[in-house]
Amino acid sequence: GRFYAAEVKERGILGVKLKYDAMLSSTWTTWCSTNEKNLYQFAEAGAVTKRPAHRLKDLKKDDNVDINPLYQTLYKEHKGWKQGVIKLLETGSGQVKVSYKYDDKDYEYWTHLDNENEIAASGTMVDQMQCGMTISDQLEKEIYHRERERMNIRDLW
């Protein structure tokens, strides 16, 4: 997801109250849980919002990419590599907004170009010739067929 610079205003038992930078709204504050499940949502100030990309630097708006929306909080079933299109590159940061389809509906997901678990060059994680199958799906299918062939040979003996 997208990272924003914020200031911790209060600390509580269940989390922290954050006030986000004025670029969004000078009054936008929210409580965020700091339990272990949510730690991926936090980073040192500037570590993501001001970090330029160190990989995939030549990508631009409307380029195709492979996207794995690991932390799509509303739609957990979206996990897994799929084809996407860059819709926005944040200035001064390697963060990008990528659109992708899931069940014939359009969705958007923010990630950083350095995040190898969430974004890759087009066609490296999703084989476009295999109707969007991920490389791991293809390997699993290939292993299954090899095992079936091996089992059939054993059955003949």
N, C-alpha and C positions, 0 to 999 in steps of 0.2 A: 504494500500500500504506500501511499504518499506520505512523506515526512514533512512536518512543518516545525519551524523554530518556535519554542514556547518557554515560558518561565514558570517554575514551580511556585505557586502562591501559598499553598497549604499542604501539610502532610497529615494524613489520617491513618487509622488502623487498616482500612481497606485499600488505600491508595493515595494518590496525589491530585490536587486541584491545579490544573494548568491554565495559564493565560497565554493565548497564542499571539504571535507577532501581529502588529497593526495592519499587515498586508491583507489580512482577511477581515478583521473587525476588531476594533480596540476593546470591545466588550466580550469577545468570545472566550468564555471560560468553561471548563468541563472537568468533572471528576473522572479519573482513569484508575482502573484497578492495576496494582503492581504485583499481582500474583505471578507465579512461574509461567503460567500459560500465556500471559500477555507481555512478557519481557521483550519479545521480538518487536514490539511497537515502540520501543525506546532506544535512543542512541545519544551519544555525547553531542552537545550542541555543535552544529556545523558539520558533523561527521557524515551526514547524508545530504543535508540541504545545501551545503557549499562544496560538496565533493564532485569534481568533474569526473567524467567517465574515463576509465583506463582501458576499456575494451569496447568493441562495437562502436567506436568513435565516428565512423563514417556514415552512420545511419541518419536519416532525415525523415521529416514528416511524410506520411503515406508509404514508407518502406514496409515490406513484409518482414515479420519476425516470428519465431516460435515463442509462445508464452505459456507459463505454468503458474496460474494464479493461486499459489499456495495459501495465501492468507486472505482470500476473498471471504470475509467474515460472514456475509449474508448468504453466500452460496457455496458451502463447503464441498458440494459434489462437483464443483467446477475444477477441482484439482486435477492435474494431468496436463501434459503438453498438448497444445493445439495451435493452429495458425492464428496470427494476429496482425494488426496494422498499427503502426505508430501514428497517433493522432496529435500528440503535443510533446515537444521536448522543452523541459524547463530551462530557462536561461540561467547560466552560472552553476548548474548542477547536472548530474547525469541522470536525473529522474525523468521518466517518460510515461506518458499515458498511452496505453495500448487498448485498442478495441478488439474484441474477439466474439465469436458466435458460440452459443451453447444451446442446444435444442432449438435451433433456428431463431434465436433471439440474440440481439446485440447487447454486449456488456462492455464495461471499461474497467481497466485495472492499472494502477500506478506501480512502478517498480524502478529500481536503479539499474543502469546498464551494466554495472559491475556484478550484479547478483546472478551468478551462474545457475542458481537453482530456479530462477524465475524467468529468465529471458535468454534467448540464443539466436544466432543467425538463422535466417529462414532456411528450412529444410534440413537442419542438423539434428533436431530432436523429433520433428514430425516429417514423415515421408509423404510428400505431396502426391506421389503416385499411388499411395496406398490409402487414399480417402481419409487422410488425417490420422492414420495409425501412428502411435509413437514408436520410437526405435525399440523400447522395452516391450511393447505389445508385439512387434514383429518378431523379436527374439523369442518371446514366450510361445508364439504360434509355431515358429520354426522348431523349437525344442520339443513341443508337443508332437509335431509330425514325425520328427526323428525317433522319438520314443515309440510312437505307434508302429513305425516301420520296424524298429528293433524287436518289438513285442510280437509282431506278425512273423518275423523270421524265427524267433524262438518257438512260436506256436507250430511252425512247420516241422521242427525237429522232433 
